[in-house]
Amino acid sequence: MTMRSLSYDHSHYAASFNVFLKKSTEHQCMQEFIQKKLPGIISSVGHEKSSINVLSVGGGAGEIDLQILTKLQDKYPGIIIHNDVIEPNSEQIMKYKENAAKTSNLENIKFTWHKETSSEFESRMKTSKEMRKWNFIHMIQMLYYVDDVSATIRFFHSLLEPGAKLLIVHVSGTSGWAKLWKKLSPRLPVVDRCAYVSSADIKQLLDGAGLKYQSYELPSVMDITDCFTEGNKDGELLLDFLTETNNFVETAPLDLKDEIIKDLKSPELSEKRNGKFLFNNTLSAIVIES
Ligand SMILES: C[S@@+](CC[C@H](N)C(=O)[O-])C[C@H]1O[C@@H](n2cnc3c(N)ncnc32)[C@H](O)[C@@H]1O
């Protein structure tokens, strides 16, 4: 069996991502950022506007999007917010719709879901010559899944209105992810739709493109203890997520599996606390000016 990228199988991806969310403080650290920092970041994006256009690229099941929208609505009461979501995974779109229906006080938000990838959206925009502009665009934990990270950032940046902002949330260059991928990505399904890049690479691209941005570190951990118990279902799904590989345990060569298990336990990647291995899942939030 050959190693394939996790994103090929939408159901398996969603199952693996859900275990990752359950075992990590991923969404908690984003929530803290949204509570403490986002109000300042969005303080001018809707200034004197009759409506606000928000574009979510890779919105997933919408848990984080809905918190962002709530903050925007608090900041701009009574203003209509058009929230467009680009999301290729139909299961995630279904969950997003359920989550939006369950959230109260979203009466000023108009949702439109586009079941497509960011590059399909880009082609559609270019063909239709529509080129709508946006007041706030976010790409939260999705730039791993594009063919060309730099071109994708440049395209979405070009859709910003003057005074608008583009928020990218991505694994930090200081995280366990960056260290694991730096060492092992040549042996993972890299040619198969996964870009093993960290926020350090993204900042380098932004510097090269001369874009102005501000960056915040969001400390976070993931309990990976289950990865070390053979046959543990959650552990196997976490290993899939860590390596972005579909069925890593069944498809990876033995020496690679052994090496990853050893590396994941190393203090460079994980801290051992109360008998648990806590993987460094620190994120970066990068806010780019129009
Ligand atoms: C790690 S999840 C993050 C979801 C959400 N933003 C969050 O933080 O909870 C990545 C999401 O990006 C979506 N995705 C994958 N490839 C994509 C692409 N090429 N364009 C847009 N979204 C993509 C996936 O389906 C998935 O829902």
The ligand as an SDF file (V2000), in Angstrom:
LIG
                    3D

 27 29  0  0  0  0  0  0  0  0999 V2000
   -7.5030   21.9120    9.7420 C   0  0  0  0  0  0  0  0  0  0  0  0
   -9.0890   22.2390    9.0680 S   0  0  0  0  0  0  0  0  0  0  0  0
   -9.4200   23.8240    9.7560 C   0  0  0  0  0  0  0  0  0  0  0  0
  -10.8660   24.1580    9.8040 C   0  0  0  0  0  0  0  0  0  0  0  0
  -11.2040   25.4570   10.5350 C   0  0  0  0  0  0  0  0  0  0  0  0
  -10.6410   26.6070    9.8630 N   0  0  0  0  0  0  0  0  0  0  0  0
  -10.7520   25.3800   11.9740 C   0  0  0  0  0  0  0  0  0  0  0  0
   -9.7230   25.9430   12.3090 O   0  0  0  0  0  0  0  0  0  0  0  0
  -11.4560   24.7190   12.7640 O   0  0  0  0  0  0  0  0  0  0  0  0
   -8.7050   22.6460    7.3760 C   0  0  0  0  0  0  0  0  0  0  0  0
   -9.9190   22.8810    6.5070 C   0  0  0  0  0  0  0  0  0  0  0  0
   -9.4930   23.3150    5.2160 O   0  0  0  0  0  0  0  0  0  0  0  0
  -10.2720   22.6460    4.2480 C   0  0  0  0  0  0  0  0  0  0  0  0
   -9.4830   22.6050    2.9900 N   0  0  0  0  0  0  0  0  0  0  0  0
   -8.6620   21.6120    2.5490 C   0  0  0  0  0  0  0  0  0  0  0  0
   -8.1330   21.9380    1.3630 N   0  0  0  0  0  0  0  0  0  0  0  0
   -8.6090   23.1600    1.0470 C   0  0  0  0  0  0  0  0  0  0  0  0
   -8.4270   24.0340   -0.0620 C   0  0  0  0  0  0  0  0  0  0  0  0
   -7.6120   23.7020   -1.0550 N   0  0  0  0  0  0  0  0  0  0  0  0
   -9.1100   25.1960   -0.0860 N   0  0  0  0  0  0  0  0  0  0  0  0
   -9.9330   25.5380    0.9370 C   0  0  0  0  0  0  0  0  0  0  0  0
  -10.1280   24.7420    2.0340 N   0  0  0  0  0  0  0  0  0  0  0  0
   -9.4820   23.5850    2.0860 C   0  0  0  0  0  0  0  0  0  0  0  0
  -10.5220   21.2860    4.8500 C   0  0  0  0  0  0  0  0  0  0  0  0
  -11.6290   20.6360    4.2560 O   0  0  0  0  0  0  0  0  0  0  0  0
  -10.7530   21.6360    6.3090 C   0  0  0  0  0  0  0  0  0  0  0  0
  -12.1030   21.8910    6.5970 O   0  0  0  0  0  0  0  0  0  0  0  0
  1  2  1  0
  2  3  1  0
  2 10  1  0
  3  4  1  0
  4  5  1  0
  5  6  1  0
  5  7  1  0
  7  8  2  0
  7  9  1  0
 10 11  1  0
 11 12  1  0
 11 26  1  0
 12 13  1  0
 13 14  1  0
 13 24  1  0
 14 15  1  0
 14 23  1  0
 15 16  2  0
 16 17  1  0
 17 18  1  0
 17 23  2  0
 18 19  1  0
 18 20  2  0
 20 21  1  0
 21 22  2  0
 22 23  1  0
 24 25  1  0
 24 26  1  0
 26 27  1  0
M  CHG  2   2   1   9  -1
M  END
$$$$
